[in-house]
Amino acid sequence: MRVALGLVLLVAGCAAFQGAAVPQSARLSETALTLNLSDGTVCRADWKAAGGAGRLEGCGAGYDYRVTEVAKPNLLRQLFVGITDALGAEGAVPPMAEVVISGQGRDWRFVSPPPSA
């Protein structure tokens, strides 16, 4: 009985020390930044309207973000985006950018679109 009680207390103690949720991935659409945290929380911000930088309030501990778009992507990507826009699928191709999430004294860097495995 004491062993079982000790095991329960050990597991509860470990759960209490896991700390705050941290960013796991970030994705961009034409206007939205979607941030996934380690505890499963999904946060969104309109990065385009905010001018590429802002704060995700109510998202874990609260995080700052900065989106830096690639000014001149490679020629093949420019051609692909041009074709999709001409076909009426404007905004269907996510922008190429670096996303920096800052908080808790750390920076997390993500690229969009994420690299394929």
VOBA-1610 file (N, C-alpha, C; in pm, whole numbers, padded with zeros to 5 digits, always signed):
BEGIN
Met+00081-00119+00000Met+00000+00000+00000Met+00086+00126+00000Arg+00193+00124+00079Arg+00282+00240+00085Arg+00354+00261-00049Val+00387+00153-00115Val+00454+00162-00244Val+00361+00228-00346Ala+00234+00188-00345Ala+00138+00246-00439Ala+00118+00394-00410Leu+00109+00431-00283Leu+00092+00571-00246Leu+00216+00651-00287Gly+00333+00595-00267Gly+00457+00662-00307Gly+00464+00682-00457Leu+00420+00582-00532Leu+00420+00592-00678Leu+00325+00701-00725Val+00207+00710-00665Val+00109+00814-00701Val+00166+00952-00671Leu+00229+00969-00556Leu+00290+01098-00520Leu+00403+01134-00615Leu+00482+01037-00656Leu+00592+01062-00750Leu+00539+01109-00885Val+00437+01044-00936Val+00378+01082-01064Val+00316+01221-01055Ala+00246+01249-00946Ala+00186+01381-00928Ala+00293+01489-00918Gly+00402+01459-00852Gly+00512+01555-00841Gly+00576+01583-00975Cys+00594+01482-01056Cys+00652+01501-01190Cys+00561+01586-01277Ala+00431+01564-01267Ala+00335+01641-01347Ala+00338+01787-01308Ala+00362+01816-01181Ala+00364+01955-01135Ala+00486+02029-01185Phe+00595+01959-01217Phe+00719+02023-01259Phe+00738+02027-01409Gln+00637+01998-01488Gln+00653+01999-01633Gln+00672+02138-01687Gly+00628+02240-01618Gly+00650+02378-01660Gly+00547+02426-01761Ala+00572+02546-01810Ala+00479+02609-01903Ala+00488+02545-02041Ala+00378+02555-02114Ala+00375+02504-02250Ala+00466+02588-02338Val+00535+02524-02430Val+00628+02593-02519Val+00586+02571-02665Pro+00624+02662-02754Pro+00589+02648-02896Pro+00649+02522-02958Gln+00568+02451-03035Gln+00610+02331-03106Gln+00615+02350-03256Ser+00522+02430-03310Ser+00521+02455-03455Ser+00447+02585-03482Ala+00480+02644-03595Ala+00413+02766-03640Ala+00390+02755-03789Arg+00270+02794-03833Arg+00235+02791-03976Arg+00172+02924-04013Leu+00192+02960-04138Leu+00133+03084-04189Leu+00036+03053-04301Ser-00069+03132-04307Ser-00153+03140-04427Ser-00131+03282-04478Glu-00209+03323-04573Glu-00193+03458-04628Glu-00203+03565-04519Thr-00289+03543-04419Thr-00307+03643-04314Thr-00291+03590-04172Ala-00304+03460-04151Ala-00307+03405-04015Ala-00178+03333-03977Leu-00135+03356-03854Leu-00027+03279-03791Leu-00094+03181-03697Thr-00062+03053-03710Thr-00114+02950-03622Thr+00002+02890-03545Leu-00005+02899-03412Leu+00101+02851-03324Leu+00047+02735-03242Asn+00118+02622-03242Asn+00081+02506-03162Asn+00178+02495-03045Leu+00123+02483-02924Leu+00204+02469-02804Leu+00214+02323-02761Ser+00310+02293-02675Ser+00336+02155-02633Ser+00221+02094-02554Asp+00132+02176-02497Asp+00018+02121-02423Asp-00106+02103-02511Gly-00091+02124-02642Gly-00202+02107-02735Gly-00279+02234-02764Thr-00246+02344-02698Thr-00313+02471-02722Thr-00279+02521-02862Val-00380+02574-02932Val-00360+02633-03065Val-00396+02780-03055Cys-00303+02866-03096Cys-00322+03011-03089Cys-00313+03068-03230Arg-00392+03173-03254Arg-00392+03234-03387Arg-00383+03386-03375Ala-00320+03445-03475Ala-00310+03592-03483Ala-00313+03633-03629Asp-00367+03750-03655Asp-00367+03806-03790Asp-00237+03883-03808Trp-00134+03812-03852Trp-00001+03871-03861Trp+00008+03979-03968Lys-00067+03964-04073Lys-00064+04062-04183Lys-00120+04196-04135Ala-00234+04194-04065Ala-00295+04317-04015Ala-00208+04384-03909Ala-00132+04303-03834Ala-00045+04356-03728Ala+00087+04408-03783Gly+00107+04397-03912Gly+00232+04446-03971Gly+00348+04350-03956Gly+00321+04224-03926Gly+00427+04124-03918Gly+00481+04100-03779Ala+00437+04175-03680Ala+00484+04155-03543Ala+00374+04188-03446Gly+00373+04116-03334Gly+00271+04141-03234Gly+00287+04051-03115Arg+00182+04040-03037Arg+00184+03958-02916Arg+00062+03866-02915Leu+00087+03741-02881Leu-00019+03641-02867Leu-00059+03637-02720Glu-00153+03722-02681Glu-00202+03724-02543Glu-00294+03605-02521Gly-00295+03556-02400Gly-00382+03444-02369Gly-00337+03314-02433Cys-00215+03311-02476Cys-00158+03193-02542Cys-00043+03143-02454Gly-00072+03045-02371Gly+00030+02998-02278Gly+00071+03113-02187Ala+00200+03135-02178Ala+00253+03243-02094Ala+00246+03378-02165Gly+00199+03378-02289Gly+00198+03500-02371Gly+00329+03507-02448Tyr+00321+03517-02578Tyr+00440+03516-02663Tyr+00436+03631-02762Asp+00554+03685-02790Asp+00568+03783-02897Asp+00600+03707-03025Tyr+00560+03761-03138Tyr+00595+03697-03266Tyr+00644+03802-03365Arg+00725+03755-03457Arg+00775+03838-03567Arg+00781+03752-03692Val+00718+03799-03798Val+00717+03727-03925Val+00799+03808-04025Thr+00899+03742-04084Thr+00981+03808-04186Thr+00965+03731-04316Glu+00894+03792-04410Glu+00872+03726-04539Glu+00998+03727-04623Val+01016+03623-04703Val+01126+03619-04799Val+01090+03716-04911Ala+01176+03816-04931Ala+01145+03923-05025Ala+01135+03873-05169Lys+01231+03794-05212Lys+01230+03743-05350Lys+01253+03593-05348Pro+01143+03516-05337Pro+01160+03370-05340Pro+01214+03325-05477Asn+01256+03200-05483Asn+01316+03150-05608Asn+01217+03160-05724Leu+01270+03158-05843Leu+01193+03178-05965Leu+01080+03075-05981Leu+01107+02950-05948Leu+01006+02846-05962Leu+00887+02874-05869Arg+00913+02917-05747Arg+00804+02949-05655Arg+00726+03070-05705Gln+00794+03171-05755Gln+00726+03289-05808Gln+00633+03249-05922Leu+00679+03160-06009Leu+00598+03112-06121Leu+00476+03035-06070Phe+00496+02947-05971Phe+00387+02868-05915Phe+00282+02958-05850Val+00325+03057-05772Val+00232+03150-05709Val+00156+03229-05814Gly+00225+03271-05920Gly+00160+03345-06028Gly+00053+03262-06097Ile+00082+03135-06120Ile-00015+03047-06186Ile-00137+03024-06097Thr-00114+02996-05967Thr-00229+02973-05878Thr-00314+03099-05863Asp-00250+03214-05859Asp-00327+03339-05853Asp-00409+03360-05980Ala-00348+03330-06097Ala-00417+03347-06225Ala-00536+03251-06238Leu-00526+03136-06173Leu-00634+03038-06178Leu-00744+03067-06075Gly-00729+03176-06002Gly-00832+03213-05905Gly-00810+03159-05766Ala-00697+03099-05741Ala-00668+03044-05608Ala-00574+03138-05533Glu-00603+03266-05540Glu-00519+03365-05476Glu-00513+03340-05325Gly-00392+03341-05271Gly-00373+03317-05128Gly-00367+03171-05089Ala-00376+03081-05186Ala-00374+02938-05156Ala-00234+02889-05120Val-00132+02958-05166Val+00006+02919-05139Val+00055+03003-05021Pro+00092+02938-04910Pro+00138+03015-04795Pro+00266+03091-04827Pro+00284+03207-04767Pro+00404+03285-04795Pro+00529+03217-04739Met+00642+03239-04804Met+00770+03191-04751Met+00816+03295-04649Ala+00842+03248-04525Ala+00879+03342-04420Ala+00948+03270-04306Glu+01017+03348-04225Glu+01071+03300-04098Glu+00980+03356-03989Val+00943+03270-03895Val+00858+03310-03783Val+00942+03293-03656Val+00955+03401-03580Val+01028+03396-03453Val+00927+03420-03341Ile+00919+03324-03250Ile+00833+03333-03133Ile+00924+03358-03013Ser+00894+03461-02934Ser+00978+03496-02820Ser+00895+03494-02692Gly+00956+03441-02587Gly+00890+03440-02456Gly+00970+03357-02359Gln+00950+03379-02231Gln+01018+03305-02126Gln+01170+03313-02141Gly+01220+03424-02197Gly+01364+03441-02214Gly+01423+03358-02327Arg+01340+03306-02417Arg+01387+03222-02528Arg+01327+03268-02659Asp+01390+03227-02768Asp+01337+03247-02903Asp+01323+03111-02969Trp+01211+03091-03037Trp+01189+02970-03118Trp+01176+03016-03262Arg+01248+02953-03354Arg+01247+02991-03495Arg+01183+02880-03578Phe+01090+02922-03663Phe+01022+02829-03754Phe+01026+02888-03893Val+01017+02802-03993Val+01005+02849-04132Val+00869+02807-04186Ser+00818+02890-04275Ser+00691+02861-04337Ser+00708+02873-04488Pro+00657+02780-04564Pro+00598+02654-04517Pro+00704+02565-04456Pro+00664+02475-04364Pro+00762+02387-04300Pro+00826+02295-04404Pro+00953+02260-04382Pro+01020+02171-04477Pro+00954+02034-04477Ser+00950+01972-04592Ser+00892+01836-04600Ser+00999+01736-04563Ala+00956+01628-04501Ala+01050+01527-04451Ala+01100+01438-04560
//
